[in-house]
Amino acid sequence: MKQNNFVSPENIIYNLDPGNRKCADCGSENPTEVSVNHGILICENCAIVHSLLGRSISYVRPIHSEWDDYLLSFILLGGNSQFIKKLEDLKVNQELSVQEKYSTYALDYYRRNLKSKVLDGKEIPIDYQNPNECIENPKNSFIEFEDYIIQDDIKREEEKKKENMTESMINKAIEEKQKEINDNK
């Protein structure tokens, strides 16, 4: 499932879907953040609001960060144009606040459906009555994604620690070698 191939996807993402050049929520130009579990690009201001929703509802990452194949596939299979069209198809009330909109059954379905397409290429049937009704606990519906994110964060921290340890070991070896050279003079 998850591979460790990291890429910087900026050009791919911007050129993949012309809609990606505008924030999916407010329409501002050149968004720099991604809501991974929706596969959409958003601006910094909207990213702040999304991050307050919690990672299980909207996992926000800067577009300029490294992306593995699994996370990148959410954007490749999503995109702003598809997302906006799907909101219309699902009859999501655009007058709802961001918090209300992203906590609806329709958006929970969208997240689960996108994840299903990423994992096994299959769409899931719509399984709710009122698209604008809010879910009591939307975090439960996306808990596996949250687990992946936590594991991904832990792995990145471990990699940073290893890099720092390697760098400090190299610096220490250089210092010791310089000291040895100076002592031999």
N, C-alpha and C positions, 0 to 999 in steps of 0.2 A: 504494500500500500504506500507507505511513506518512503521517499527516497531522499538522499542527502545531496542532490544536485541543486546548488544554489545559483540563482541568476538575478540580475538586476533588470526587471521587466519593463522599465519605463516606456521605451519606444514601442515595444510589443503592445502594451496596454493602450497607449494613446492612439496608435494606428489601427488597432483591432476594431474599434467601434467609435465612430465620430462622436457619439453621445458621451464618450468617456472624457472628452475635453471640457465638459461642464459638470459641475456638482449635481449629483442625482437628486439632491434635496432642494437646494436653493437656486441652482442654475449658474452660480458664479464660475468664471472662466478658470481653466487650468487647475483643477483640484490636485492636491498633493497627498491625500490620504485615501486609504481603501477600507471599506467595510467588507472584510473577507467573506463572512458568512452570507452576505447578500451579493457578493461579486460586483460591487459598485465603487465608483470613485466619488469622493466627497471632499469639500473644502475643509480648511483647518477649523473654521468656526463650527461647521456641522459635525466635524470629528469630535469636538469637545462634548457636544450633546450626545453623540453616539457612545462615547466612552463612558458616560454616566449611566447608560442603559445596562451596562455589564457585558462582558465578553460573550456570554452565551446568546445574547440578542444581537450585539454588533461588536465583532472583534476588529478593532481599528489598528492599522499599521501604516507607516509612511510608505509611499510608493517607492521611495529611494532606498528602502532597506533591501536586504537579500531575501529571496523567496525560494522555497523549495517547490518541487513539482506539484505536490499535493495542494498547497495554498494557492499557487498560481492557477491551478485548474479551476478554482472557484471564479476567478475573474475571466478566464478564457471561456468558460461555459455560461457566465453571467453577462455582465456589462450593463452600462447605464441605459442604453436604448431598450434592451430586452426587459430590464427591471421596470422601467416606466410603462412600457406596453403591458407588462404582466399586471401592474397595479390597476391599470384601466380594465383589463380583462377580468380581474378578480373583484372589481367594483369597490376598491379601497377609497374611502372618503379622503380626499386630499386636504380637507379643512381640519383634519385631526392634527393635534400637536405631534411632534416627532416621537415623543414617548408613547403616546396613544397609538399612533400609526404602526410603529414597529412592535407593539405588544398585541396586535390583533391576530386573530386566527389566520387571516389571509397571509400576513407576513410570516407567521410561524410556518404555515404550509410552504411558502416560498423558500424559506431557509431549508426546511427538511427536503423539499423537492430538489433544490440545487445540490444539496449534499448527496442525495441519492444518485443524481446524474453524475456527480464527480466520482462516487465510489463504484457504481456498476452500470452507468449509462442509462438507467431506467427512470422514467417519470413515475410519480406516485399519484393515485387518484385524489381528488379534492375530498376532504373528510370533515367539513364543517358546514354549518347552516348559514350563519350570519358573518360575512367577512370582516365587518367592522367591530364586532364584539371583542372585547379584550380578554385575553387568557388570564386566568387567575395566577398561574405560575409558569410563565413561558420559559424560565430557566430549565425546567425539567425536560423540555422537549429537545434540547440541544446539548445535553450534558456530555455526550461523547466528544463533541467538538471542543468543549471546555477542557476536557481531559487532554486532548491532543495539544491544545494551546499551552497548557501548563507544562506538559512534557517537552514541547518545543522550546519554551522559555528556559526550562531547566537545562536542556541540552546546550542552548546558546550560552548560558552562564558558565557551564562546565568548559565549553570550548574557549571562552574568553579567559578563564582561569588558567587553562593549559597554555594558551598563547602568552599570557603574562608570566607564567612560571618559566616557559622556554626562554622568553626574552630576558628575564632576570638571571637565568642560568647562563645565558650567553654573555650578558654584561659582566657577571661575576667571573666567568672564565677569562674574559678580556682583561679585566682588572688584575686578576692573578697573574696572567701572562705578562702584562706591563710591569707589575711589581717584580716578577722574576727577572725580567730584562733589566730593570733599574738596579736590582740587587747585584747582578752580575757585572755591572759597570764599575 
